[in-house]
Amino acid sequence: MSFHFNIRCEYILKGRKNLFYSFIRVVARFIVFVLNGNAHYENKDKLPKGNYILVAPHRAWFDMIYFALAAAPKKFCFMAKKELFKNPILKFILVHANAFSVDRENPGASAIKKPVKLLKSTDLSLIIFPSGTRHSQNLKGGAVLISKLSGVPLVPVVYQGPVTFKDLCKRQKLTVRFGDPIEVNRKMKLTDENQAEILEKMNQAFDKLDKEIDPNYHYVDPHPKK
């Protein structure tokens, strides 16, 4: 009895989260259209049919929103720093939008296990920034390990456009462009050399996509850390 009750509760909760995600996506699409209305999504045909991991250089606090909208109707889960979950209202929104908490200072095994489990057992894909922050473009290996353990490909994507809220409201053109999937062999040993090779493929994919959008593009951090 208890087992069936728990399964039913989990099913109901999952259904509510899916409905909330769909609702919040409609709201987000309306808000960004009102604020900007000049978004362009390119190469959507590159997206796999199953689950995958969107990997991107982090350039604006809102670029994740555009990635999720660009890849719709696919639904995503997200990593969010634990500090954001301290506010009960924001926590409710994040949890029901498929976000999960990560301690950036001490990420631990859960930062890998949680997304791997979601990618393998749900229809949710993952959006992750390999650099971990807008203030660094140096890639880390977490996305590669998650891809290897979950068996889903990495899909490079770049955002070009306004990187501050003020510029976003000026209706400047913004572009989201997807690249070819990068497969990570599950049987491959994730040595430093192999990991570096995949990270270099990611970097090359980002550069290629940027040049395809605008050969003269160069990202400038509006709030660089000193």
Secondary structure in CASP SS format (residue, H / E / C, confidence):
PFRMAT SS
TARGET T0000
AUTHOR 0000-0000-0000
METHOD secondary structure of the structure
MODEL  1
M C 1.00
S H 1.00
F H 1.00
H H 1.00
F H 1.00
N H 1.00
I H 1.00
R H 1.00
C H 1.00
E H 1.00
Y H 1.00
I H 1.00
L H 1.00
K H 1.00
G H 1.00
R H 1.00
K H 1.00
N H 1.00
L H 1.00
F H 1.00
Y H 1.00
S H 1.00
F H 1.00
I H 1.00
R H 1.00
V H 1.00
V H 1.00
A H 1.00
R H 1.00
F H 1.00
I H 1.00
V H 1.00
F H 1.00
V H 1.00
L H 1.00
N C 1.00
G C 1.00
N C 1.00
A E 1.00
H E 1.00
Y E 1.00
E E 1.00
N C 1.00
K H 1.00
D H 1.00
K H 1.00
L C 1.00
P C 1.00
K C 1.00
G C 1.00
N C 1.00
Y C 1.00
I E 1.00
L E 1.00
V E 1.00
A C 1.00
P C 1.00
H C 1.00
R C 1.00
A C 1.00
W C 1.00
F C 1.00
D H 1.00
M H 1.00
I H 1.00
Y H 1.00
F H 1.00
A H 1.00
L H 1.00
A H 1.00
A C 1.00
A C 1.00
P C 1.00
K C 1.00
K C 1.00
F E 1.00
C E 1.00
F E 1.00
M E 1.00
A E 1.00
K E 1.00
K H 1.00
E H 1.00
L H 1.00
F H 1.00
K H 1.00
N C 1.00
P H 1.00
I H 1.00
L H 1.00
K H 1.00
F H 1.00
I H 1.00
L H 1.00
V H 1.00
H H 1.00
A C 1.00
N C 1.00
A E 1.00
F E 1.00
S E 1.00
V E 1.00
D C 1.00
R C 1.00
E C 1.00
N C 1.00
P C 1.00
G C 1.00
A C 1.00
S H 1.00
A H 1.00
I H 1.00
K H 1.00
K H 1.00
P H 1.00
V H 1.00
K H 1.00
L H 1.00
L H 1.00
K H 1.00
S H 1.00
T C 1.00
D C 1.00
L C 1.00
S E 1.00
L E 1.00
I E 1.00
I E 1.00
F C 1.00
P C 1.00
S C 1.00
G C 1.00
T C 1.00
R C 1.00
H C 1.00
S C 1.00
Q C 1.00
N C 1.00
L C 1.00
K C 1.00
G C 1.00
G H 1.00
A H 1.00
V H 1.00
L H 1.00
I H 1.00
S H 1.00
K H 1.00
L H 1.00
S H 1.00
G C 1.00
V C 1.00
P C 1.00
L E 1.00
V E 1.00
P E 1.00
V E 1.00
V E 1.00
Y E 1.00
Q E 1.00
G C 1.00
P C 1.00
V C 1.00
T C 1.00
F H 1.00
K H 1.00
D H 1.00
L H 1.00
C C 1.00
K C 1.00
R C 1.00
Q C 1.00
K C 1.00
L E 1.00
T E 1.00
V E 1.00
R E 1.00
F E 1.00
G C 1.00
D C 1.00
P C 1.00
I E 1.00
E C 1.00
V C 1.00
N C 1.00
R C 1.00
K C 1.00
M C 1.00
K C 1.00
L C 1.00
T C 1.00
D H 1.00
E H 1.00
N H 1.00
Q H 1.00
A H 1.00
E H 1.00
I H 1.00
L H 1.00
E H 1.00
K H 1.00
M H 1.00
N H 1.00
Q H 1.00
A H 1.00
F H 1.00
D H 1.00
K H 1.00
L H 1.00
D H 1.00
K H 1.00
E H 1.00
I H 1.00
D C 1.00
P C 1.00
N C 1.00
Y C 1.00
H C 1.00
Y C 1.00
V C 1.00
D C 1.00
P C 1.00
H C 1.00
P C 1.00
K C 1.00
K C 1.00
END
